[in-house]
Amino acid sequence: MNYERELLKGSTDSLLLSLINRQPTYGYQIIKELGKRSKGYFQFKEGTLYPALHRLEKAGLLQGKWQRLPSGQERRYYYMTPKGQKALVERLAVWQDFSTAVALIVQPTIG
């Protein structure tokens, strides 16, 4: 079993919401920023990213808008919705509780 893949699968939506909550962004920029902020740990592929973005958009947590660049090229930027902001706060609270509980078990106690 690939534990890293399973952990990523359970965290993808929260990672994307956290990143997009900082500023509206587009797919390629999301991939680069996730890699940069995680010091290379997260290396998303388009086949992982775009289905997740579409799922979050369909759930009303993100809104995608096409924008034309000065070069004439179009990019789809993703924006947080109020529903997405609320979901992110809830997910981060659950994540904090979960990571604290895991740390209590896996880290040796002192004393």
DSSP file (Angstrom, degrees, kcal/mol; ACC not computed):
  #  RESIDUE AA STRUCTURE BP1 BP2  ACC     N-H-->O    O-->H-N    N-H-->O    O-->H-N    TCO  KAPPA ALPHA  PHI   PSI    X-CA   Y-CA   Z-CA
    1    1 A M              0   0    0      0, 0.0     2,-1.1     0, 0.0     3,-0.1   0.000 360.0 360.0 360.0 138.6    0.0    0.0    0.0
    2    2 A N     >  -     0   0    0      1,-0.2     4,-1.8     2,-0.1     5,-0.1  -0.782 360.0-178.3 -94.9  96.6    1.2    3.5   -0.9
    3    3 A Y  H  > S+     0   0    0     -2,-1.1     4,-2.6     1,-0.2     5,-0.2   0.858  79.9  57.9 -65.9 -35.8    0.6    5.4    2.4
    4    4 A E  H  > S+     0   0    0      1,-0.2     4,-2.4     2,-0.2    -1,-0.2   0.919 107.0  48.1 -60.5 -43.5    1.9    8.7    0.9
    5    5 A R  H  > S+     0   0    0      1,-0.2     4,-2.6     2,-0.2    -1,-0.2   0.902 111.4  50.2 -63.8 -41.3   -0.7    8.5   -1.9
    6    6 A E  H  X S+     0   0    0     -4,-1.8     4,-1.7     2,-0.2    -2,-0.2   0.903 111.0  48.5 -65.4 -41.1   -3.4    7.8    0.6
    7    7 A L  H  X S+     0   0    0     -4,-2.6     4,-0.7     1,-0.2    -2,-0.2   0.915 112.7  48.7 -63.9 -42.2   -2.4   10.7    2.8
    8    8 A L  H >X S+     0   0    0     -4,-2.4     4,-2.0     1,-0.2     3,-1.0   0.911 106.8  55.9 -63.5 -42.4   -2.3   13.0   -0.3
    9    9 A K  H 3< S+     0   0    0     -4,-2.6     4,-0.4     1,-0.3    -1,-0.2   0.885 110.1  45.8 -58.5 -38.8   -5.7   11.8   -1.5
   10   10 A G  H 3< S+     0   0    0     -4,-1.7    -1,-0.3     1,-0.2    -2,-0.2   0.606 120.3  39.7 -78.8 -11.5   -7.2   12.8    1.9
   11   11 A S  H <X S+     0   0    0     -3,-1.0     4,-2.5    -4,-0.7     5,-0.2   0.548  85.4  93.8-113.8 -11.8   -5.4   16.2    1.9
   12   12 A T  H  X S+     0   0    0     -4,-2.0     4,-2.6     1,-0.2     5,-0.2   0.903  87.1  47.9 -53.4 -50.9   -5.6   17.4   -1.7
   13   13 A D  H  > S+     0   0    0     -4,-0.4     4,-2.7     1,-0.2    -1,-0.2   0.906 113.0  48.1 -60.9 -42.6   -8.8   19.5   -1.3
   14   14 A S  H  > S+     0   0    0      2,-0.2     4,-2.4     1,-0.2    -1,-0.2   0.893 111.4  50.8 -66.1 -38.9   -7.6   21.2    1.8
   15   15 A L  H  X S+     0   0    0     -4,-2.5     4,-2.2     2,-0.2    -2,-0.2   0.934 113.1  45.6 -62.2 -45.6   -4.2   22.0    0.2
   16   16 A L  H  X S+     0   0    0     -4,-2.6     4,-2.7    -5,-0.2     5,-0.3   0.926 113.4  48.6 -65.4 -44.8   -5.9   23.5   -2.9
   17   17 A L  H  X S+     0   0    0     -4,-2.7     4,-2.0    -5,-0.2    -1,-0.2   0.907 111.2  51.2 -61.5 -41.4   -8.4   25.5   -0.8
   18   18 A S  H  X S+     0   0    0     -4,-2.4     4,-0.8    -5,-0.2    -1,-0.2   0.915 113.5  44.2 -62.3 -43.1   -5.6   26.8    1.4
   19   19 A L  H >X S+     0   0    0     -4,-2.2     4,-0.9     1,-0.2     3,-0.8   0.933 115.7  45.5 -68.7 -45.8   -3.5   27.9   -1.6
   20   20 A I  H 3< S+     0   0    0     -4,-2.7    60,-0.4     1,-0.2    -1,-0.2   0.778 102.8  66.3 -70.8 -26.1   -6.4   29.5   -3.5
   21   21 A N  H 3< S+     0   0    0     -4,-2.0    -1,-0.2    -5,-0.3    -2,-0.2   0.816  97.4  55.8 -63.3 -29.3   -7.7   31.2   -0.4
   22   22 A R  H << S-     0   0    0     -4,-0.8    -1,-0.2    -3,-0.8    -2,-0.2   0.885 130.7 -23.8 -70.4 -39.6   -4.5   33.3   -0.4
   23   23 A Q  S  < S-     0   0    0     -4,-0.9    -1,-0.3    -3,-0.1    55,-0.1  -0.926  74.3 -89.6-168.7 146.7   -5.1   34.6   -3.9
   24   24 A P        +     0   0    0      0, 0.0     2,-0.3     0, 0.0    55,-0.2  -0.344  57.5 168.9 -58.3 142.3   -7.0   33.6   -7.1
   25   25 A T  E     -A   78   0A   0     53,-1.5    53,-3.4    51,-0.0     2,-0.2  -0.935  29.3-119.5-152.7 170.7   -4.7   31.4   -9.2
   26   26 A Y  E  >  -A   77   0A   0     -2,-0.3     4,-2.3    51,-0.2     3,-0.2  -0.716  38.7 -93.9-118.0 167.8   -4.6   29.1  -12.2
   27   27 A G  H  > S+     0   0    0     49,-0.6     4,-2.2     1,-0.2     5,-0.2   0.867 118.5  44.1 -50.9 -56.8   -3.6   25.5  -12.7
   28   28 A Y  H  > S+     0   0    0      1,-0.2     4,-2.2     2,-0.2    -1,-0.2   0.892 114.7  51.1 -60.4 -39.6    0.0   25.7  -13.7
   29   29 A Q  H  > S+     0   0    0      1,-0.2     4,-2.7     2,-0.2    -1,-0.2   0.875 107.8  53.5 -64.7 -37.1    0.7   28.3  -11.0
   30   30 A I  H  X S+     0   0    0     -4,-2.3     4,-2.6     2,-0.2     5,-0.2   0.937 108.6  49.0 -62.0 -46.7   -1.0   26.0   -8.4
   31   31 A I  H  X S+     0   0    0     -4,-2.2     4,-1.9     1,-0.2    13,-0.3   0.931 114.8  44.6 -59.1 -47.0    1.3   23.1   -9.3
   32   32 A K  H  X S+     0   0    0     -4,-2.2     4,-2.5     1,-0.2    -1,-0.2   0.909 114.0  48.9 -65.2 -42.9    4.4   25.3   -9.1
   33   33 A E  H  X S+     0   0    0     -4,-2.7     4,-3.0     2,-0.2     5,-0.3   0.890 109.3  51.8 -68.1 -39.6    3.3   27.0   -5.8
   34   34 A L  H  X S+     0   0    0     -4,-2.6     4,-1.6    -5,-0.2     8,-0.5   0.919 113.1  45.9 -61.7 -42.5    2.5   23.6   -4.1
   35   35 A G  H  <>S+     0   0    0     -4,-1.9     5,-3.7    -5,-0.2     6,-0.3   0.917 115.2  46.6 -65.2 -43.4    5.9   22.3   -5.1
   36   36 A K  H ><5S+     0   0    0     -4,-2.5     3,-1.3     3,-0.2    -2,-0.2   0.941 113.9  45.6 -65.1 -49.2    7.7   25.5   -3.9
   37   37 A R  H 3<5S+     0   0    0     -4,-3.0    -1,-0.2     1,-0.3    -2,-0.2   0.804 115.7  46.7 -68.2 -28.1    5.9   25.8   -0.6
   38   38 A S  T ><5S-     0   0    0     -4,-1.6     3,-1.4    -5,-0.3    -1,-0.3   0.327 113.1-117.6 -94.2   8.4    6.4   22.1    0.2
   39   39 A K  T < 5S-     0   0    0     -3,-1.3    -3,-0.2     1,-0.3    -2,-0.1   0.880  77.8 -47.1  55.3  40.3   10.0   22.3   -0.8
   40   40 A G  T 3 <S+     0   0    0     -5,-3.7    -1,-0.3    -6,-0.2    -4,-0.1   0.365 113.2 114.3  89.4  -4.7    9.3   19.8   -3.6
   41   41 A Y  S <  S+     0   0    0     -3,-1.4     2,-0.7    -6,-0.3    -6,-0.1   0.941  71.6  55.4 -65.6 -46.5    7.3   17.3   -1.5
   42   42 A F        +     0   0    0     -8,-0.5     2,-0.4    -7,-0.2    -2,-0.2  -0.795  61.2 170.7 -92.5 115.4    4.1   17.9   -3.4
   43   43 A Q        -     0   0    0     -2,-0.7     2,-0.1    -9,-0.1   -11,-0.1  -0.736  16.9-167.5-123.8  80.3    4.5   17.3   -7.1
   44   44 A F        -     0   0    0     -2,-0.4     2,-0.3   -13,-0.3    -9,-0.1  -0.369   6.9-149.5 -70.5 144.6    1.0   17.4   -8.5
   45   45 A K    >>  -     0   0    0     -2,-0.1     4,-2.7     1,-0.1     3,-1.6  -0.765  29.1-110.5-105.8 158.8    0.3   16.3  -12.0
   46   46 A E  H 3> S+     0   0    0     -2,-0.3     4,-2.1     1,-0.3    -1,-0.1   0.854 117.7  62.6 -57.2 -35.1   -2.4   17.8  -14.2
   47   47 A G  H 34 S+     0   0    0      1,-0.2    -1,-0.3     2,-0.2    -3,-0.0   0.693 112.3  36.1 -66.5 -18.8   -4.3   14.4  -13.9
   48   48 A T  H <> S+     0   0    0     -3,-1.6     4,-1.2     3,-0.1    -2,-0.2   0.812 118.8  48.9 -94.1 -43.8   -4.5   15.0  -10.1
   49   49 A L  H  X S+     0   0    0     -4,-2.7     4,-2.6     1,-0.2     5,-0.2   0.953 107.5  47.5 -66.8 -55.0   -5.0   18.7  -10.1
   50   50 A Y  H  X S+     0   0    0     -4,-2.1     4,-2.6     1,-0.2     5,-0.2   0.876 109.9  50.8 -66.5 -39.6   -7.8   19.4  -12.6
   51   51 A P  H  > S+     0   0    0      0, 0.0     4,-2.2     0, 0.0    -1,-0.2   0.908 113.2  48.7 -60.3 -37.1  -10.2   16.7  -11.4
   52   52 A A  H  X S+     0   0    0     -4,-1.2     4,-2.5     2,-0.2    -2,-0.2   0.925 111.5  48.5 -67.0 -43.8   -9.8   18.1   -7.9
   53   53 A L  H  X S+     0   0    0     -4,-2.6     4,-2.3     1,-0.2    -1,-0.2   0.915 112.9  48.2 -61.7 -42.3  -10.4   21.7   -9.0
   54   54 A H  H  X S+     0   0    0     -4,-2.6     4,-2.8     2,-0.2    -1,-0.2   0.886 110.8  51.3 -65.5 -38.2  -13.5   20.6  -11.0
   55   55 A R  H  X S+     0   0    0     -4,-2.2     4,-1.8    -5,-0.2    -2,-0.2   0.919 112.0  46.3 -63.7 -43.6  -14.8   18.7   -8.0
   56   56 A L  H  <>S+     0   0    0     -4,-2.5     5,-2.4     2,-0.2     6,-1.1   0.865 113.6  49.3 -67.2 -36.1  -14.3   21.7   -5.7
   57   57 A E  H ><5S+     0   0    0     -4,-2.3     3,-1.5     4,-0.2    -2,-0.2   0.923 109.6  50.6 -67.7 -44.0  -15.9   24.0   -8.3
   58   58 A K  H 3<5S+     0   0    0     -4,-2.8    -2,-0.2     1,-0.3    -1,-0.2   0.844 107.8  54.3 -62.2 -33.2  -18.9   21.6   -8.7
   59   59 A A  T 3<5S-     0   0    0     -4,-1.8    -1,-0.3    -5,-0.2    -2,-0.2   0.519 117.8-114.6 -78.4  -5.1  -19.3   21.6   -4.9
   60   60 A G  T < 5S+     0   0    0     -3,-1.5    24,-0.4    -4,-0.2    23,-0.3   0.620  87.9 113.7  83.2  12.3  -19.5   25.4   -4.9
   61   61 A L  S   <S+     0   0    0     -5,-2.4    20,-1.7    22,-0.2     2,-0.3   0.735  80.3  27.6 -88.0 -24.2  -16.2   25.8   -2.9
   62   62 A L  E     -B   80   0A   0     -6,-1.1     2,-0.4    18,-0.2    -2,-0.2  -0.917  67.0-148.9-130.0 158.0  -14.4   27.4   -5.8
   63   63 A Q  E     -B   79   0A   0     16,-2.6    16,-2.7    -2,-0.3     2,-0.4  -0.996  12.9-151.4-128.0 127.4  -15.4   29.5   -8.8
   64   64 A G  E     -B   78   0A   0     -2,-0.4     2,-0.4    14,-0.2    14,-0.2  -0.809  14.8-178.3 -98.3 136.9  -13.5   29.3  -12.0
   65   65 A K  E     -B   77   0A   0     12,-2.7    12,-2.9    -2,-0.4     2,-0.3  -0.998  24.1-129.5-135.6 132.2  -13.4   32.3  -14.4
   66   66 A W  E     -B   76   0A   0     -2,-0.4     2,-0.4    10,-0.2    10,-0.2  -0.622  27.1-170.7 -77.3 136.5  -11.7   32.5  -17.8
   67   67 A Q  E     -B   75   0A   0      8,-2.9     8,-2.5    -2,-0.3     2,-0.5  -0.997  17.6-134.9-131.1 134.4   -9.4   35.6  -18.1
   68   68 A R  E     -B   74   0A   0     -2,-0.4     6,-0.2     6,-0.2     5,-0.1  -0.755  20.3-144.2 -89.2 128.7   -7.8   36.8  -21.3
   69   69 A L    >   -     0   0    0      4,-3.7     3,-2.5    -2,-0.5    -1,-0.0  -0.449  30.4-102.7 -83.7 161.9   -4.2   37.8  -20.9
   70   70 A P  T 3  S+     0   0    0      0, 0.0    -1,-0.1     0, 0.0    -2,-0.0   0.806 123.8  60.8 -54.3 -28.8   -2.6   40.8  -22.8
   71   71 A S  T 3  S-     0   0    0      2,-0.1     3,-0.1     1,-0.1    -3,-0.0   0.597 120.5-110.6 -73.9  -9.8   -1.1   38.2  -25.1
   72   72 A G  S <  S+     0   0    0     -3,-2.5    -1,-0.1     1,-0.4     2,-0.1   0.196  77.9 130.3  97.3 -15.4   -4.6   37.0  -26.1
   73   73 A Q        -     0   0    0     -5,-0.1    -4,-3.7     1,-0.0     2,-0.4  -0.394  51.0-136.9 -68.6 147.9   -4.1   33.7  -24.3
   74   74 A E  E     - B   0  68A   0     -6,-0.2     2,-0.4    -3,-0.1    -6,-0.2  -0.887  19.1-174.0-110.2 142.6   -6.9   32.6  -21.9
   75   75 A R  E     - B   0  67A   0     -8,-2.5    -8,-2.9    -2,-0.4     2,-0.8  -0.978  24.1-128.9-130.7 146.0   -6.4   31.1  -18.4
   76   76 A R  E     - B   0  66A   0     -2,-0.4   -49,-0.6   -10,-0.2     2,-0.3  -0.854  26.9-162.9 -96.3 112.3   -8.9   29.8  -16.0
   77   77 A Y  E     -AB  26  65A   0    -12,-2.9   -12,-2.7    -2,-0.8     2,-0.5  -0.726   8.5-141.0 -93.6 143.8   -8.4   31.4  -12.6
   78   78 A Y  E     -AB  25  64A   0    -53,-3.4   -53,-1.5    -2,-0.3     2,-0.3  -0.905  17.7-170.9-110.1 133.5   -9.9   29.8   -9.5
   79   79 A Y  E     - B   0  63A   0    -16,-2.7   -16,-2.6    -2,-0.5     2,-0.2  -0.902  25.3-112.3-121.7 147.3  -11.4   31.9   -6.7
   80   80 A M  E     - B   0  62A   0    -60,-0.4   -18,-0.2    -2,-0.3   -19,-0.1  -0.535  27.8-149.7 -74.2 144.4  -12.7   31.0   -3.3
   81   81 A T     >  -     0   0    0    -20,-1.7     4,-2.4    -2,-0.2     5,-0.2  -0.704  30.8-105.9-103.2 164.5  -16.4   31.3   -2.6
   82   82 A P  H  > S+     0   0    0      0, 0.0     4,-2.1     0, 0.0     5,-0.2   0.893 125.4  52.8 -56.3 -37.9  -17.8   32.1    0.8
   83   83 A K  H  > S+     0   0    0    -23,-0.3     4,-2.3     1,-0.2   -22,-0.2   0.886 108.5  50.6 -63.7 -38.3  -18.9   28.4    1.0
   84   84 A G  H  > S+     0   0    0    -24,-0.4     4,-2.4   -23,-0.2    -1,-0.2   0.883 108.2  51.5 -67.0 -39.2  -15.3   27.4    0.2
   85   85 A Q  H  X S+     0   0    0     -4,-2.4     4,-2.0     2,-0.2    -2,-0.2   0.904 111.3  47.7 -64.4 -40.9  -13.9   29.7    2.9
   86   86 A K  H  X S+     0   0    0     -4,-2.1     4,-2.1    -5,-0.2    -2,-0.2   0.923 112.0  49.8 -64.9 -43.9  -16.2   28.2    5.5
   87   87 A A  H  X S+     0   0    0     -4,-2.3     4,-2.8     1,-0.2    -2,-0.2   0.885 108.8  53.1 -62.6 -38.8  -15.3   24.7    4.4
   88   88 A L  H  X S+     0   0    0     -4,-2.4     4,-2.8     2,-0.2     5,-0.2   0.932 107.6  50.0 -63.7 -45.7  -11.6   25.5    4.7
   89   89 A V  H  X S+     0   0    0     -4,-2.0     4,-1.8     1,-0.2    -1,-0.2   0.923 113.9  46.4 -57.9 -44.6  -12.0   26.8    8.3
   90   90 A E  H  X S+     0   0    0     -4,-2.1     4,-2.1     2,-0.2    -2,-0.2   0.919 113.3  48.4 -64.7 -44.1  -13.8   23.6    9.2
   91   91 A R  H  X S+     0   0    0     -4,-2.8     4,-2.8     1,-0.2    -2,-0.2   0.893 110.5  50.7 -65.4 -39.9  -11.3   21.3    7.4
   92   92 A L  H  X S+     0   0    0     -4,-2.8     4,-2.5     2,-0.2    -1,-0.2   0.869 109.1  51.7 -67.4 -34.8   -8.3   23.0    9.1
   93   93 A A  H  X S+     0   0    0     -4,-1.8     4,-2.1    -5,-0.2    -2,-0.2   0.922 112.4  45.6 -65.1 -43.4   -9.9   22.7   12.5
   94   94 A V  H  X S+     0   0    0     -4,-2.1     4,-2.7     2,-0.2    -2,-0.2   0.922 112.7  51.3 -64.4 -43.8  -10.4   19.0   11.9
   95   95 A W  H  X S+     0   0    0     -4,-2.8     4,-3.1     1,-0.2     5,-0.3   0.909 109.2  50.4 -60.5 -42.9   -6.9   18.6   10.5
   96   96 A Q  H  X S+     0   0    0     -4,-2.5     4,-2.1     2,-0.2    -1,-0.2   0.922 112.2  46.7 -62.6 -44.5   -5.4   20.4   13.6
   97   97 A D  H  X S+     0   0    0     -4,-2.1     4,-2.2     2,-0.2    -2,-0.2   0.924 114.7  48.0 -61.8 -44.3   -7.3   18.1   16.0
   98   98 A F  H  X S+     0   0    0     -4,-2.7     4,-2.5     1,-0.2    -2,-0.2   0.936 112.4  46.8 -63.1 -48.6   -6.3   15.0   14.0
   99   99 A S  H  X S+     0   0    0     -4,-3.1     4,-2.3     1,-0.2    -1,-0.2   0.858 111.9  51.6 -66.9 -33.6   -2.6   15.9   13.8
  100  100 A T  H  X S+     0   0    0     -4,-2.1     4,-1.9    -5,-0.3    -1,-0.2   0.925 110.9  47.8 -65.2 -44.1   -2.5   16.7   17.5
  101  101 A A  H  X S+     0   0    0     -4,-2.2     4,-1.0     2,-0.2    -2,-0.2   0.900 112.4  48.8 -64.6 -41.3   -4.1   13.3   18.3
  102  102 A V  H >X S+     0   0    0     -4,-2.5     4,-2.8     1,-0.2     3,-0.7   0.929 109.9  52.0 -63.5 -44.7   -1.6   11.5   16.0
  103  103 A A  H 3X S+     0   0    0     -4,-2.3     4,-2.1     1,-0.3    -1,-0.2   0.874 104.0  57.4 -59.9 -37.6    1.3   13.4   17.6
  104  104 A L  H 3< S+     0   0    0     -4,-1.9    -1,-0.3     1,-0.2    -2,-0.2   0.809 114.8  38.6 -63.3 -28.8    0.2   12.4   21.1
  105  105 A I  H << S+     0   0    0     -4,-1.0    -2,-0.2    -3,-0.7    -1,-0.2   0.896 121.2  38.4 -88.3 -44.4    0.4    8.7   20.0
  106  106 A V  H  < S+     0   0    0     -4,-2.8    -3,-0.2    -5,-0.1    -2,-0.2   0.728 100.8  77.5 -87.0 -21.8    3.5    8.6   17.9
  107  107 A Q  S  < S-     0   0    0     -4,-2.1     2,-0.1    -5,-0.3     0, 0.0  -0.725  88.2-112.6 -89.9 136.2    5.8   11.0   19.8
  108  108 A P        -     0   0    0      0, 0.0     2,-0.2     0, 0.0    -2,-0.1  -0.368  31.3-122.0 -65.4 142.3    7.4    9.6   22.9
  109  109 A T        -     0   0    0     -4,-0.1     2,-0.5    -2,-0.1    -5,-0.0  -0.570  18.2-134.5 -84.5 149.6    6.2   11.2   26.2
  110  110 A I              0   0    0     -2,-0.2    -1,-0.0     1,-0.2     0, 0.0  -0.881 360.0 360.0-104.3 131.7    8.6   12.9   28.5
  111  111 A G              0   0    0     -2,-0.5    -1,-0.2     0, 0.0    -2,-0.0   0.433 360.0 360.0 106.2 360.0    8.4   12.2   32.2
